[in-house]
Amino acid sequence: MKTLGIDIGGSAVKGALVDTKTGRFLAERHRIATPPRITPARMAKVVAEIAAHFKWRGPIGVGFPGVVAGNRIHTSANLHHGFVGCDGGRLFSRATGCPVALLNDAAAAALAEMRFGAGRRFEGKTLLVTLGTGIGTALAFRGVIYPLEMGHLPRDGKSWEQLASSAARERDDLSWKDWGRRVGKYLAVMEALLWPELIVVGGGVSAKHRKFFKFVRHRARMVPAQLLNQAGIVGAALWAAENRR
């Protein structure tokens, strides 16, 4: 069960061939850095370049950082505004010549973590939070993934992702302690709204969780993502494999 998964981020697009029965990469991940606010047309070329790199001609799963309904994109906070209202599935399918299944990037990461990672065999309510250019969120309960957009909740005239994302830490030159406290305040809001039993923290920064977890106040059990920044690729591949047309 080999499928190509692609994860679109604010600064790069990453892809890999994935064994969807084990969640393992079958070839080294291919990463292409992208300029800020890259247009949909140029992004489609990048996605096609990744497919060509692997000489891939089958189904492709693509994780996109925004609200996705079916294959249509409704928000694009950290990418070009031209994606809003775009049929992303059709855009990337035309560019690659392959069938494409599109989903929210945090939902893709959640799918991978619940199947193969930190949430494996846990049937309770799980909140997955990805900390990167923005904040991605998804909820899982008994194997069902619910995409959320809780990074855009307002706080003091800004969104929480402008305050507590990994990009915000770098932009504001925050210490791990100060940033961890910000993340804790954000998670307190999530816990009041959703009452998760488990919180899985993902994104590339999860590899450095020991630097900031100790400063994060939380009620639910909190663990780092096991698949780290590979989760989005694995989840996108799973989505494509399980939603073939």
N, C-alpha and C positions, 0 to 999 in steps of 0.2 A: 504494500500500500504506500507507494511513493507519490508525494504531492509537493508542489512548490508553494511555499509560504512567503509572503512579502509584507514587511512592516514599514509603513510610511511614517516618518517622524518629522519634527520641525527642522532638523538640520541634516538628515540623511535618510536614505531608503536602504533597507537591508533585506536580503532574501536568502533562502537556503532550501535545499531539497530535504524533506522530512519523511521519516518512516512514521506514518500515522498510527501504527500499532504500538510503537514504543516511545514516540516523541523525540527520537534521536535524529540529529542531523546526519544525512548521508553524504554530505560534501561540505567543505568549508564554507562558512557564511560569506556572501559577497555584499560589500557595502559601498554605496555611492553617496558622497557628500553632495548636498544640494544648497543652492543659494537661498537666502530668505525670500519668502513670498513667491516662490516659483509658480509659474502659471500652470493650469491644468494640462495644457498641451505639452509643455516641457516635462511635467511630471509623468505624463503617459509615456514619453520617450525614455525616461529613466526606468520606469517599470518594464518596458519592452527590452531595455538593455540588460536588465537582470535576468529576464527570461531567456534572452539570447546567450548570456554567459553560461547558463546551464544547459543550453540546447534543448529547452523544454517545450513540449507541444501538448501537454495535457492540462487538466484543470489547475487554476491558480487561485489561491486565497489571498486577499489583500485586506490588511487592517488599516483603517483610516482614522486620524484623530479628530473626530467630529461626530455629530448625530447622524446615524445612517438608518434609513427605513427602506427595507428591500435593498435595492442597489442605488438609491438616491441619497445624495448628501444634503443635509439641511443646515449644518453649521460648519464653520472653518475658522475658529478663533486664532489659530497659530499658523495657518497657511493662507494662500491667496484667496481673496473673497470670491473669485470666479468659480470656486468649487461649490458655492452655495446654490442649490437647485440643480446641480449637475448629476446626471446618471453615471456614477462612477464605474459601475459594472460595465456599461457599454463603452465608456471612454477607454478603460484599460483592456477590455476585450478586443476592441478594434486595433489598439496599438500592438498587442501581443499575438493576435490571431488565435487566442485560446479562450475557453470559457472562464469567466471570472466570477467568484463569489466574494462580495464585499461585506465587511462588518466593522463596527467600532473597534479601535485598537485596544482599548482597555478590556472590552468584552473578549477579544481574542486572547489576551494575556490571561484573563480569568479562566477561560475554557481550558487552556494548557495547564495552568496551575492546579485546577480541580481534577484534571484527568491524570496528570503525571507528576505534579509537584507538591507544593506545601499543603494543598487542600485535598490531596488524594484520600479517598475513603471517608472524608468528613461529610456528614449529611446535614449538619446544622446550617445556620445562616452565616455566610462568609462575605465579608467586604474586602474586595481587592482594590488597592489604591496604587497607581503607578505615578512615581514622582520623576518628572523629566522636564521637557520644555514647558509643559503644562501639568495639570493633575488629571489623570484618568481614573474613573471609578466604575466598578461593576459589582453587582450583588449575585451571590449564588446560593441556591437552596435546593438540596436533594438533587444535585446534578443539573439543575436548570439555571442558565445564566441570564441575568437581567442587566442590560446596559444602562448606565446612569451618566449624568453629566454634572455631578456634584462639585466639580472643580470650579464651576462658574457661579456658585453661590456668592452673593455679595457680602462684603465685609469692609466697613469704613470707606465706602465709595469705590472700592475695587473688588475684583473677584478673588476668591481664596487662592486660585492658582497664581495670581500675580504676587501673592504674599508668601506662599508656602511651597511652591514648586522647587525643584532642583535648580532651575534656571534663576529663580528669585534669590536663592542662596548665593549663587555666583554673582548675580547683578548687584546685590546689596552687600556683598563681601561679608557675609555672616559667618560667625564661628559655628562649629557643629553644635555647640550647646544652645546658642540663640536660635539657630534654625530648628533644632529638635524641639524646642519649646513652641515655636510657631506651628510645626507639624502637629504637636500635641493639641494645641488649641483647635486646629482644624478637625482633628479626629474626634475631639469632644463634641463638636457639632454633628459629625456623622453618627456618633454613638447615640446622641440624643434623638436623632431622626430615625435611625434604622435599627438600633439595638442588635448589632452583630454579635455572634458568639466567637468568631475568629476574624482577625484582621491580617491580611497578607499584604505586605508592602513590596512592591515591585519597581521596575525601572532600573537603569544602570547603577544608580546610587545604592540600590539594595545590597550590592556587593560590599559596601562600606557601612553596613547597618550597625556594626559595633561602635562606630564613631558617634552615632546620634540616637540610637534606640534608648539608651539610658537616660536621655533627657526628655523623652516623649512620655507624657502621662496618658494612660489609657485604662479602660475598664476591661475590655475583652482581651483574650489572649492574642498577642501580636507576634508574628513571625515574618522573617524575610522570605521573599519568593525564592524558590529553589532553582527555577530556570533562568533567574536573573533577566537580562535583556534579550534572552532568546525566546521568552514566553510568547511575545507577540507574533513571531514567525511561526512557531509551532501551532499556536491557536488558529492562525489564519489558514494554515495547511489543513488542520482538522476540519475547519468550517467548509473548506472547498471539497474535501473528501466526502463529507457527510451531507452535502447539499448539491450533489452533481445533478445536472439537468440533462 
